[in-house]
Amino acid sequence: MKAAALYGTIGSLILTGFTGLPAVPATATGTAPPGSTAAEARGETVAAQRAAVRGIDFDSCPAVEGLPGTVECGTVLVPLDYARPDGRQIRLTVSRHRATGEDRQGALVFNPGGPGGNGMFYPLIAGLPAWRDVAEAYDIVGYAPRGVGRSAPISCADAAGFDGGPTAAPEHPSAAFKKKQIAQARSYAAGCARRNGSSLRYFTSINNARDLDVLRAALGEKKLNYVGASYGTYFGALYATLFPGHVRRMVFDSVVNPDPHKIWYGNNLDQSAAFDRRFGDWRRWVARHDTVYHLGRRPEQVLAAYEKASRQLEHHPAGGVVGPGQLQGALLKSGYSDSHWARDARALSAYVHGDEGPLLAIASPPDANTAASSENENAVYTAVECNDAAWPRSWEVWDKDNTRLAKHAPFETWSNAWMNLPCAFWQGPRQRVVDVGVGRRSALPPTLLLAAERDAATPYRGALELQKRLPGSALVTERGAGTHGIGGGPNACVNRYLDTYLLTGRLPARRVYCAPRAEPRAS
């Protein structure tokens, strides 16, 4: 489920003369929220109260963040273990672009997905035309969740050579290839445990939700305004379940299916099937533009060109580093966004016609400057998903399910399975999956869901499932489209609903539909 989308007052919590532990409100000593022990619920309350007192000392951003002078940065302290709020603290990095208008509505916090996605870039949207009105009304706030970037980073393997190439990507792997991947997955899981020790168990979605509430308090906000994309919708939904009375406005863009039976093994199988459908969409588009790309007039011919390129790369990797795995990974990006369609078609066309340069440009493995961040992102992804839920321990279950799925959805199935296989060998306790949702009399205000019908990374049924679990929510659907992360994109209809909700709180009808964005131009 690795999917990253591109894109009030503190009140009674302020304690003057703060020393030691603040008093815990009586409500925190009763029944713990779903997914929390009583100790964790009390610890989160304590951490939020302390954060409200400390605030965030924003200043210029470190050069390593690569952010302009219009963005300021700071840190917020959160407990590693919420059951022990006086124990080890970790610092989360935070970025902010101040509201440009006079009628400020508060801070708007964003998470771009993952797990493992770094949201420090988010304040840059303030300079985009589609976000102008929102940036006038809100401070735009991004942050790096626990484990990510400079926020107590974790690692599971040496960065040097991580995600290197060339690699194979057989759609129907042999027994020998499977044995090799099992060994690698077992080694990676062991590396995560060895490098991170007892702290590894605390990198979870539910702790990401608790961290979000501490961030809210540190920003001086009584209620949270939040936009979560992709995985950000899942722990946003956990937040809504744990802290419904702390929400002001909440947007779920490209929605993870929160059904406990889908977290995370089932969701990854669904995702693999959806990516195969989306790969078919791309092939049909390429075939319609055969006069530009010369890969065939039928989708079957485009597929044959892809398979031919993959076989050729297996024997003669492009530039010595791009093999079938890198080709598949590059074209997978077209499953996330149709903004990649023309680029990927050009690269495949050039390669099959003798020019490997464009393929090297889009498919080369991370260089030394980006390998560390790539490894860190993967480590956080693995830790969170493996910690969140019980995964099948039996290789026979993985083999049976993925072999069956690969018969009709071969493009992504086994590559996705290998990425998640360390969870079969994970060391340490697993979380009991929280049954996301609130009752009709909950304090949660109406929320907004955005989804594209043919989204591969988070299939559309996830939006339908979350809407059932959040009474009063509205769902905006981009028909016939498949780009992952649709808010603030080129669809004016979607953006109109998004702006209206964030600026006024008004929702459309329970379900509304927008025509798809224009297809990419062949070039």
C-alpha positions as CSV (number, residue, x, y, z in Angstrom):
1,M,0.0,0.0,0.0
2,K,2.9,2.3,-0.7
3,A,1.2,5.3,-2.3
4,A,2.2,8.8,-2.0
5,A,0.1,11.5,-3.7
6,L,1.8,14.7,-5.0
7,Y,0.5,17.7,-4.3
8,G,-8.2,27.9,17.3
9,T,-7.0,28.9,20.6
10,I,-5.5,26.6,23.2
11,G,-8.2,27.5,25.7
12,S,-8.3,25.6,28.9
13,L,-5.3,23.4,28.0
14,I,-3.0,26.4,28.7
15,L,-1.5,26.0,32.1
16,T,0.4,28.9,33.6
17,G,3.4,28.2,35.7
18,F,3.7,24.8,34.1
19,T,5.9,22.3,36.0
20,G,5.9,18.6,35.9
21,L,2.9,16.7,34.7
22,P,-0.3,18.6,34.0
23,A,-3.4,17.3,35.6
24,V,-5.2,14.8,33.5
25,P,-8.8,15.6,32.8
26,A,-11.3,13.2,34.3
27,T,-12.5,12.1,30.8
28,A,-9.0,10.6,30.2
29,T,-9.3,8.3,33.2
30,G,-12.5,6.6,31.9
31,T,-12.9,4.2,29.0
32,A,-10.0,4.5,26.5
33,P,-10.7,5.4,22.9
34,P,-10.8,2.5,20.4
35,G,-7.3,1.1,19.9
36,S,-5.9,2.8,23.0
37,T,-5.1,1.5,26.4
38,A,-6.1,3.7,29.3
39,A,-2.4,4.5,29.9
40,E,-1.9,5.5,26.2
41,A,-5.0,7.7,26.3
42,R,-3.8,9.5,29.5
43,G,-0.3,9.8,28.0
44,E,-1.6,11.3,24.8
45,T,-3.6,13.9,26.8
46,V,-0.5,14.7,28.8
47,A,1.6,15.1,25.7
48,A,-0.9,17.3,24.0
49,Q,-1.2,19.6,27.0
50,R,2.5,19.9,27.2
51,A,2.8,20.7,23.5
52,A,0.1,23.4,23.9
53,V,2.2,25.1,26.5
54,R,5.5,24.8,24.6
55,G,4.2,25.6,21.2
56,I,6.5,25.5,18.2
57,D,9.4,27.9,17.8
58,F,9.4,28.5,14.1
59,D,12.5,29.9,12.5
60,S,14.2,29.6,9.1
61,C,14.4,26.1,7.7
62,P,17.6,24.1,7.6
63,A,19.2,24.0,4.1
64,V,18.8,20.2,4.0
65,E,15.0,20.8,3.7
66,G,15.5,22.7,0.4
67,L,12.6,25.1,1.2
68,P,12.4,28.8,0.3
69,G,12.6,31.7,2.7
70,T,8.8,32.0,2.7
71,V,8.6,28.7,4.6
72,E,9.6,28.5,8.3
73,C,10.4,25.3,10.2
74,G,10.3,24.0,13.8
75,T,10.0,20.8,15.8
76,V,7.4,19.3,18.2
77,L,8.2,16.7,20.9
78,V,6.1,13.5,21.1
79,P,6.5,10.5,23.3
80,L,8.0,7.4,21.6
81,D,5.6,5.4,23.7
82,Y,2.3,7.1,24.7
83,A,1.9,4.8,27.7
84,R,5.0,6.4,29.1
85,P,4.8,10.2,28.4
86,D,7.8,10.9,30.7
87,G,9.9,8.4,28.8
88,R,11.9,8.9,25.6
89,Q,10.8,11.8,23.5
90,I,11.3,12.2,19.7
91,R,11.2,15.3,17.6
92,L,9.0,15.7,14.6
93,T,10.0,18.3,12.1
94,V,7.3,20.8,11.0
95,S,7.1,23.4,8.2
96,R,4.7,26.3,7.8
97,H,3.7,29.0,5.3
98,R,1.7,31.6,7.1
99,A,-1.8,32.6,5.8
100,T,-1.6,35.5,3.4
101,G,-5.1,36.9,4.0
102,E,-6.5,38.9,6.9
103,D,-9.3,36.4,7.8
104,R,-7.2,33.6,9.0
105,Q,-9.1,30.3,9.8
106,G,-6.3,28.4,11.5
107,A,-3.6,25.9,10.4
108,L,-4.2,23.3,7.7
109,V,-2.1,20.2,8.3
110,F,-1.3,17.8,5.4
111,N,0.0,14.3,5.1
112,P,1.0,13.0,1.6
113,G,0.7,9.3,2.2
114,G,3.2,6.4,2.4
115,P,3.6,5.2,5.0
116,G,6.9,6.9,4.9
117,G,5.9,10.0,2.9
118,N,7.6,13.3,4.0
119,G,5.2,16.2,4.1
120,M,7.7,19.0,4.7
121,F,7.2,20.2,1.2
122,Y,3.5,20.9,1.6
123,P,3.7,24.6,2.3
124,L,5.0,25.1,-1.3
125,I,1.4,24.6,-2.5
126,A,0.7,28.1,-1.2
127,G,2.3,29.4,-4.4
128,L,0.1,27.3,-6.7
129,P,-3.0,29.0,-8.3
130,A,-5.3,26.1,-7.3
131,W,-4.5,26.6,-3.6
132,R,-4.4,30.5,-3.6
133,D,-7.7,31.0,-1.7
134,V,-6.9,28.2,0.8
135,A,-3.5,29.7,1.4
136,E,-5.1,33.1,2.1
137,A,-7.3,31.6,4.8
138,Y,-4.9,29.0,6.4
139,D,-1.4,28.6,7.6
140,I,-0.2,25.7,5.4
141,V,1.5,23.2,7.6
142,G,3.6,20.1,6.6
143,Y,5.5,17.7,8.7
144,A,7.6,14.5,8.6
145,P,5.9,11.8,10.6
146,R,7.8,9.7,13.2
147,G,10.6,7.8,11.6
148,V,10.7,9.9,8.4
149,G,13.4,12.3,7.2
150,R,14.8,14.1,10.3
151,S,11.9,13.0,12.6
152,A,13.7,10.3,14.6
153,P,14.6,8.4,11.3
154,I,14.7,4.7,11.2
155,S,16.6,2.4,8.9
156,C,16.5,-1.3,8.1
157,A,19.4,-1.7,5.7
158,D,22.6,0.0,4.5
159,A,21.6,2.9,2.2
160,A,24.6,2.3,-0.1
161,G,23.2,0.1,-2.9
162,F,19.7,0.0,-1.5
163,D,17.1,-0.2,-4.3
164,G,19.9,-0.6,-6.8
165,G,19.8,-2.3,-10.2
166,P,19.5,-4.1,-12.3
167,T,16.9,-6.4,-10.8
168,A,14.5,-9.0,-12.3
169,A,10.7,-8.8,-12.1
170,P,9.3,-12.1,-13.3
171,E,5.5,-12.0,-13.5
172,H,5.4,-15.7,-12.8
173,P,8.5,-16.4,-10.8
174,S,10.2,-19.8,-10.5
175,A,10.6,-21.7,-7.3
176,A,14.3,-20.7,-7.2
177,F,13.5,-17.0,-7.6
178,K,10.8,-17.2,-4.8
179,K,13.4,-18.9,-2.5
180,K,15.8,-16.0,-3.1
181,Q,13.1,-13.4,-2.3
182,I,12.1,-15.2,0.8
183,A,15.6,-15.1,2.1
184,Q,15.9,-11.4,1.3
185,A,12.6,-10.6,3.1
186,R,13.7,-12.6,6.1
187,S,17.0,-10.7,6.2
188,Y,15.3,-7.3,5.8
189,A,12.9,-8.0,8.7
190,A,15.9,-9.0,10.8
191,G,17.7,-5.9,9.9
192,C,14.8,-3.7,11.0
193,A,14.7,-5.4,14.4
194,R,18.5,-5.3,14.8
195,R,18.9,-1.6,13.8
196,N,16.0,-0.2,15.7
197,G,15.7,-2.5,18.8
198,S,12.8,-2.1,21.2
199,S,11.7,1.3,19.7
200,L,10.6,-0.4,16.4
201,R,7.2,-1.4,17.8
202,Y,6.1,2.2,18.3
203,F,6.1,3.1,14.6
204,T,2.4,2.5,13.9
205,S,-0.5,4.2,12.3
206,I,-2.3,4.7,15.6
207,N,0.8,6.5,17.0
208,N,0.8,8.7,13.8
209,A,-2.8,9.6,14.7
210,R,-1.8,10.5,18.3
211,D,1.2,12.5,17.0
212,L,-1.2,14.5,14.8
213,D,-3.2,15.5,17.9
214,V,0.0,16.6,19.7
215,L,0.9,18.6,16.6
216,R,-2.5,20.2,16.6
217,A,-2.0,21.3,20.2
218,A,1.5,22.6,19.6
219,L,0.2,24.7,16.7
220,G,-2.2,26.3,19.2
221,E,-5.3,24.9,17.5
222,K,-8.3,23.8,19.5
223,K,-9.6,21.9,16.5
224,L,-7.7,20.2,13.7
225,N,-8.0,21.1,10.0
226,Y,-6.4,18.3,8.0
227,V,-5.9,17.1,4.4
228,G,-4.7,13.5,4.1
229,A,-3.9,11.8,0.8
230,S,-3.6,8.1,0.3
231,Y,-2.2,6.5,3.5
232,G,-2.8,9.9,5.1
233,T,-6.5,9.1,4.8
234,Y,-6.1,5.9,6.9
235,F,-4.5,7.5,10.0
236,G,-6.7,10.5,9.4
237,A,-9.6,8.1,9.8
238,L,-8.0,6.7,12.9
239,Y,-7.7,10.3,14.2
240,A,-11.4,10.9,13.5
241,T,-12.2,7.7,15.5
242,L,-9.9,8.5,18.4
243,F,-10.5,12.3,18.6
244,P,-13.8,13.1,16.9
245,G,-14.3,16.2,19.1
246,H,-10.9,17.6,18.0
247,V,-11.8,17.9,14.3
248,R,-12.9,21.1,12.6
249,R,-12.5,20.1,8.9
250,M,-11.0,17.0,7.5
251,V,-10.4,15.9,3.9
252,F,-9.7,12.4,2.7
253,D,-8.2,12.4,-0.8
254,S,-7.8,8.9,-2.4
255,V,-9.1,6.8,0.3
256,V,-7.5,3.7,1.8
257,N,-10.1,1.0,2.6
258,P,-10.3,1.0,6.4
259,D,-12.0,-2.4,6.7
260,P,-10.0,-4.2,9.4
261,H,-9.9,-7.3,7.3
262,K,-8.1,-5.3,4.6
263,I,-5.4,-3.8,6.8
264,W,-2.9,-4.4,5.2
265,Y,-2.6,-7.8,3.5
266,G,-5.9,-7.6,1.7
267,N,-5.5,-4.0,0.6
268,N,-2.2,-4.9,-1.1
269,L,-3.9,-7.7,-3.1
270,D,-6.6,-5.3,-4.1
271,Q,-4.0,-2.7,-5.1
272,S,-2.2,-5.2,-7.3
273,A,-5.4,-6.1,-9.2
274,A,-6.2,-2.4,-9.6
275,F,-2.7,-1.5,-11.0
276,D,-3.2,-4.2,-13.6
277,R,-6.4,-2.5,-14.7
278,R,-4.8,0.9,-14.8
279,F,-1.8,-0.5,-16.8
280,G,-4.5,-1.6,-19.3
281,D,-5.8,2.0,-19.4
282,W,-2.3,3.3,-20.3
283,R,-1.8,0.7,-23.0
284,R,-5.1,1.6,-24.6
285,W,-4.2,5.2,-24.6
286,V,-0.7,4.5,-26.1
287,A,-2.4,2.3,-28.9
288,R,-4.7,5.2,-29.8
289,H,-1.6,7.3,-30.4
290,D,0.4,4.9,-32.4
291,T,1.3,7.6,-34.9
292,V,3.3,9.2,-32.1
293,Y,4.8,6.3,-30.3
294,H,4.8,3.5,-32.9
295,L,4.2,0.8,-30.3
296,G,1.2,-0.8,-31.9
297,R,-2.4,0.1,-32.8
298,R,-3.8,-2.4,-30.3
299,P,-3.2,-2.6,-26.6
300,E,-2.0,-6.2,-27.1
301,Q,0.8,-4.9,-29.3
302,V,1.8,-2.3,-26.7
303,L,1.9,-5.0,-24.1
304,A,4.1,-7.1,-26.4
305,A,6.5,-4.2,-26.8
306,Y,6.7,-3.9,-23.0
307,E,7.4,-7.6,-22.6
308,K,10.0,-7.6,-25.4
309,A,11.8,-4.7,-23.7
310,S,11.7,-6.5,-20.3
311,R,13.2,-9.6,-21.9
312,Q,15.9,-7.6,-23.6
313,L,16.7,-5.7,-20.3
314,E,17.1,-9.0,-18.5
315,H,20.0,-10.0,-20.8
316,H,21.4,-6.5,-21.4
317,P,20.5,-4.0,-18.7
318,A,20.3,-0.4,-20.0
319,G,23.4,1.5,-18.8
320,G,24.2,-1.6,-16.7
321,V,21.7,-0.5,-14.1
322,V,18.2,-0.7,-15.6
323,G,16.7,-4.2,-15.7
324,P,13.2,-5.5,-15.9
325,G,12.5,-4.4,-12.3
326,Q,13.4,-0.8,-13.0
327,L,11.3,-0.8,-16.2
328,Q,8.3,-2.1,-14.3
329,G,8.8,0.4,-11.5
330,A,9.1,3.3,-13.9
331,L,5.9,2.4,-15.8
332,L,4.1,1.8,-12.5
333,K,4.2,5.6,-12.1
334,S,1.7,5.8,-14.9
335,G,-0.7,3.9,-12.7
336,Y,-0.4,6.6,-10.1
337,S,-0.9,9.6,-12.4
338,D,-1.8,10.0,-16.1
339,S,0.7,13.0,-16.1
340,H,3.3,10.3,-16.6
341,W,1.6,8.6,-19.5
342,A,3.3,10.5,-22.3
343,R,6.7,10.4,-20.7
344,D,6.6,6.7,-20.1
345,A,5.3,6.0,-23.6
346,R,8.2,8.1,-25.1
347,A,10.7,6.2,-23.0
348,L,9.4,2.7,-24.0
349,S,9.1,3.7,-27.6
350,A,12.7,5.1,-27.7
351,Y,14.1,2.0,-26.0
352,V,12.4,-0.5,-28.4
353,H,13.6,1.6,-31.3
354,G,17.2,1.6,-30.1
355,D,17.6,4.6,-27.8
356,E,18.0,3.8,-24.1
357,G,18.6,7.4,-23.0
358,P,15.0,8.3,-22.1
359,L,14.5,5.0,-20.2
360,L,17.7,5.7,-18.2
361,A,16.3,9.1,-17.4
362,I,13.1,7.8,-15.8
363,A,14.2,4.3,-14.5
364,S,17.8,4.6,-13.1
365,P,18.1,3.5,-9.5
366,P,18.5,6.2,-6.8
367,D,22.0,7.8,-6.8
368,A,24.1,8.3,-3.7
369,N,22.3,11.6,-2.9
370,T,18.9,10.0,-2.7
371,A,19.6,6.4,-1.6
372,A,19.4,7.3,2.1
373,S,16.0,8.9,1.8
374,S,14.8,6.0,-0.4
375,E,15.9,3.4,2.2
376,N,14.4,5.5,5.1
377,E,11.1,5.8,3.3
378,N,11.0,2.0,2.7
379,A,12.0,1.3,6.3
380,V,9.1,3.4,7.7
381,Y,6.7,1.9,5.2
382,T,7.6,-1.6,6.3
383,A,7.7,-0.9,10.0
384,V,4.3,0.8,10.0
385,E,2.5,-1.8,7.9
386,C,4.1,-4.8,9.6
387,N,3.4,-3.4,13.1
388,D,-0.2,-2.4,12.3
389,A,-1.8,-5.8,11.8
390,A,-1.3,-9.5,11.8
391,W,0.0,-10.7,8.4
392,P,0.0,-14.3,7.2
393,R,3.0,-16.1,8.7
394,S,2.8,-19.0,6.2
395,W,4.6,-18.7,2.9
396,E,2.1,-21.1,1.5
397,V,-0.7,-18.5,2.0
398,W,1.3,-15.8,0.2
399,D,2.3,-18.1,-2.6
400,K,-1.3,-19.3,-3.2
401,D,-2.9,-15.9,-3.1
402,N,-0.3,-14.2,-5.3
403,T,0.0,-17.0,-7.8
404,R,-3.8,-17.0,-8.3
405,L,-3.9,-13.2,-8.6
406,A,-1.0,-13.1,-11.0
407,K,-2.8,-15.3,-13.5
408,H,-5.1,-12.4,-14.4
409,A,-3.2,-9.4,-12.9
410,P,0.5,-10.1,-13.6
411,F,1.9,-6.5,-13.9
412,E,2.3,-5.6,-10.2
413,T,1.3,-8.6,-8.2
414,W,4.6,-10.3,-7.4
415,S,6.6,-7.0,-7.2
416,N,4.1,-5.8,-4.5
417,A,4.3,-9.2,-2.7
418,W,8.1,-9.0,-2.5
419,M,7.9,-5.5,-1.1
420,N,5.6,-6.6,1.7
421,L,7.0,-10.1,2.4
422,P,9.2,-8.9,5.3
423,C,5.9,-8.7,7.3
424,A,5.7,-12.5,7.2
425,F,8.9,-12.7,9.2
426,W,8.3,-9.6,11.4
427,Q,9.7,-9.7,14.9
428,G,7.8,-8.1,17.8
429,P,4.1,-7.5,18.7
430,R,1.4,-6.5,16.2
431,Q,-1.3,-4.0,16.8
432,R,-4.9,-5.1,17.0
433,V,-6.5,-3.3,14.0
434,V,-8.8,-0.5,15.0
435,D,-12.4,-0.7,13.7
436,V,-12.4,2.8,12.1
437,G,-15.7,4.8,12.4
438,V,-18.0,6.8,14.6
439,G,-21.6,6.7,15.5
440,R,-24.3,9.0,14.2
441,R,-24.3,10.9,17.5
442,S,-20.5,11.4,17.4
443,A,-19.0,14.8,17.9
444,L,-17.2,14.4,14.5
445,P,-18.3,17.2,12.1
446,P,-19.1,16.4,8.5
447,T,-16.0,15.4,6.5
448,L,-15.1,15.4,2.7
449,L,-13.9,12.4,0.7
450,L,-12.4,12.7,-2.8
451,A,-11.8,9.7,-5.0
452,A,-11.2,8.8,-8.6
453,E,-13.1,5.8,-9.9
454,R,-10.1,4.0,-11.5
455,D,-7.5,4.9,-8.8
456,A,-5.1,1.9,-8.6
457,A,-3.2,2.8,-5.4
458,T,-6.3,3.1,-3.4
459,P,-9.2,1.4,-5.2
460,Y,-12.5,3.2,-5.2
461,R,-14.3,0.8,-3.0
462,G,-12.2,2.2,-0.1
463,A,-13.9,5.5,-0.4
464,L,-17.3,3.8,-0.3
465,E,-16.3,1.9,2.8
466,L,-15.0,4.9,4.7
467,Q,-18.1,6.9,3.9
468,K,-20.2,4.2,5.5
469,R,-18.1,4.5,8.6
470,L,-18.3,8.4,8.9
471,P,-21.9,9.5,9.0
472,G,-22.5,12.9,7.5
473,S,-19.5,12.7,5.1
474,A,-19.8,13.6,1.4
475,L,-18.0,11.8,-1.4
476,V,-16.8,13.6,-4.5
477,T,-16.0,11.2,-7.3
478,E,-14.0,11.9,-10.5
479,R,-15.6,9.6,-13.0
480,G,-13.6,7.5,-15.3
481,A,-10.3,8.9,-14.0
482,G,-7.5,7.1,-12.2
483,T,-5.0,9.7,-11.0
484,H,-4.0,9.1,-7.4
485,G,-4.5,12.3,-5.4
486,I,-7.1,14.6,-7.1
487,G,-7.5,17.6,-4.8
488,G,-5.8,20.8,-6.2
489,G,-5.2,19.1,-9.6
490,P,-6.5,20.1,-13.0
491,N,-10.2,19.2,-12.3
492,A,-12.0,22.5,-11.6
493,C,-15.1,20.6,-10.5
494,V,-13.2,18.7,-7.8
495,N,-11.4,21.8,-6.7
496,R,-14.6,23.8,-6.4
497,Y,-16.0,21.3,-3.8
498,L,-12.7,21.2,-2.0
499,D,-12.4,25.0,-1.7
500,T,-16.0,25.4,-0.7
501,Y,-15.6,22.9,2.2
502,L,-12.3,24.2,3.4
503,L,-13.3,27.9,3.2
504,T,-16.9,27.6,4.4
505,G,-17.5,24.2,5.9
506,R,-20.3,23.5,3.4
507,L,-20.5,20.0,1.9
508,P,-22.2,19.0,-1.3
509,A,-24.8,16.2,-1.4
510,R,-23.8,12.9,0.1
511,R,-22.5,11.8,-3.3
512,V,-21.6,14.0,-6.2
513,Y,-19.7,13.3,-9.5
514,C,-17.3,15.3,-11.6
515,A,-16.5,14.6,-15.2
516,P,-13.0,13.2,-15.8
517,R,-10.1,15.5,-16.5
518,A,-8.9,15.7,-20.1
519,E,-6.7,12.9,-21.2
520,P,-3.0,13.6,-21.5
521,R,-1.8,14.9,-24.9
522,A,0.4,12.6,-26.8
523,S,3.9,14.1,-27.3
